[in-house]
Amino acid sequence: MAIERMQKVLIGGLWEDFSQISRRLQSLSILHIQEIQEVDGLSQAGREEEARRALDRIEDAMSFLRGYHAAKRGMLTAKPEMTPRELLEYDDASAFEAARQAEELEQQLSQLRSEDLVCHNAMQGLLPYESLDVPVSSLADTPSVVMRLGMVPQEALEGLLAQIGDYAQVERLPEYEKSVPLFIAAHRSQEEDLRDALRSAGFTDAGLSLSGLVKEEIARLRQESQRLAQERDRVQAQALELAVATMTQLQIAFDKYSLLVQREEAGESIRVTGRAFLITGWIRQRDGEKLRELLYAECPDLMIEDVEPEEGEVPPTAVRNSRLLRPFEAVTEMYSTPAYTGLDPTFLMAPFFFAFFGMMVSDAGYGVLLTLGALFFLKKVRPRGMMGAITTIVLFGGVSTVIWGALFGGWFGEELLPALWFVPMNEPIMMMGICLVFGVIQISVGLMAKGFMLIRDGHAFDALCDVAFLLCILWGLPLAVLGIPFMSYVAIVGVVGILLTAGREKPGILKKIMGGFSGLYGLMNYVSDILSYTRLFGLGLATGVIGMVFNTIATMLMGSVIGIPFGIAILIAGHGFNLAINALGAYVHSCRLQYIEFYSKFFEGNGRAFVPYGYRTKYIQLKSEA
């Protein structure tokens, strides 16, 4: 339940041992590599480029085939499991054969699309003249007659006809997309006048290079387009068949080469002399002996030394929590990585998150469904990482929801069993008070965490001024109102303390006094923060009311035999929707209370996450070696 202490280490050895050491470090996954560099050397980009090219080729094939993959892995399908050794030794010949076939199919589809585009464009150019009933070859100029076939904008037609009507023969074809196709014939002596008139009217020449009828060419192009579509369907069917048959092999090969690329990209730069290498990185202090023992077993001549961080250098942050609390690290991770010198808030935040989630759903029936659903997902899919953590949080939230639902008597929107405590809708003031008490408690915990950090860092007086006096007011005022006499004196101590010390760092007496009053005025922010906890009541009330509405509608429908199926459908769909929307709301608003109201009191973020050099896969679930 703390931020791990880190140790910077330097690992050096002969280059001939580097691959062996790199593989061992990757399997250990305990070293956050800062830099890999050689003593004085050449670039070692060759193998990285080779692995990268293979990875890119596999990824391109998967990207192409994914669009045709009808047998995608469902949400409830677990990833295939392999050990790192099995993955790295996987025979990827079938995957690269699939990639080759995918490349050929992609090229064929690209060619077919290009041909179809040419066909489509040619057809679009001919459609305006489909009604032309003479061969295009007969429209060529003669020694005495000039002929033009093309289109003019509809708004320019009347002006053009007025200009050329005296010396040209004009035949109009059916209008096409706000333009009018025209066939124009005129005596050779009028060619220049005709050219000027057509230019001013915005005439567009058809530019046809056919010899026969336009409609015959359109029919041919349509047949060609149909043939291309059939050919495209055939190739896409082959792509679908290939995707279904080989996607798993491609995914395994993708993760295999991902590991190889990660190995080669372990540092910001890898340059080799052929003689020596140095690796600089960070380990958790508790892993120091383990690192030395296992690496020396691989290479006794290796050099491993603890080194002091450079001036201003900040270690990466790694947190350590119990198995029960570990999933809640995801809540903080989505907000920010704790600063190395800060405090890991997980053990302080987790109990509140657990309680708040259940209060905001507050229906025991929904809690049972959430718990069973999360258990099923964890068992069936075995998610890892962020997804696994969030699913486990939902599992805990389901348990909390069952507890609060039983206390408040909520079972699928009805009081099927008597409330073990009270019904919030019947006693809203009491429920509101409980929410506010939770707010005071959590904010107080946040302030005490701040006080602990100040005392730890040698600022005990600041802890007194900035934390203790605030706590006196936060607890003294409400308890004095509730009738505990001496708590009024505690509140007065807090008020006087803030007045005297809030402006202690400001220069001059006047500014110090103003700072004191400003500190008192700042208490309004704490009032606002505490009032934010009334959302616990609001969301819990919404869950119950919406559930009751769906129950009422279903009951009305089920009054007759015909309405029974509709009533059952309303119950299933309505409660499913209510559960989904309120569980999501409970998660989001629980996070919000932590981020805005709680973490703002003490949390120091913007840390650099500890990312050990290890195996990171996308499609394969890695398991430990037997």
Secondary structure, DSSP 8 states (H G I E B T S, - for coil): -EE--EEEEEEEEEGGGHHHHHHHHHHH---EEEEEEESS-EE-HHHHHHHHHHHHHHHHHHHHHHTT-SS---TTS---EE-HHHHHT---HHHHHHHHHHHHHHHHHHHHHHHHHHHHHHHHHHGGGTT--S-GGGGS--SSEEEEEEEEEGGGHHHHHHHHTTTEEEEE---BTTEEEEEEEEEGGGHHHHHHHHHHHT-EE-----SS-HHHHHHHHHHHHHHHHHHHHHHHHHHHHHHHHHHHHHHHHHHHHHHHHHHHTSSS--EE-SSEEEEEEEEEGGGHHHHHHHHHHH-TT-EEEEE---TT----B-EE--TTTGGGHHHHHHH----TTS---HHHHHHHHHHHHHHHH--HHHHHHHHHHHHHHHHHH---HHHHHHHHHHHHHHHHHHHHHHHHT-BTTB-SS--SS--TTT-HHHHHHHHHHHHHHHHHHHHHHHHHHHHHTT-HHHHIIIIIHHHHHHHHHHHHHTT-THHHHHHHHHHHHHHHHTTTTSSSHHHHHHHHHHHHHTHHHHHHHHHGGGHHHHHHHHHHHHHHHHHHHHHHHTTSTTHHHHHHHHHHHHHHHHHHHHHHHHHHHHHHIIIIIIGGGT------B---S----SS-EE----
